[in-house]
């Protein structure tokens, strides 16, 4: 997963470890 995608997901309160 990308750090950027993870950061955005975490900011939304959703932990997505499968972000491209």
Residue pairs with C-beta under 8 A, 6 or more apart in sequence:
1 16
1 17
1 18
1 19
1 20
2 19
2 20
5 16
5 19
5 20
6 15
6 16
6 17
6 19
8 19
9 15
9 16
9 19
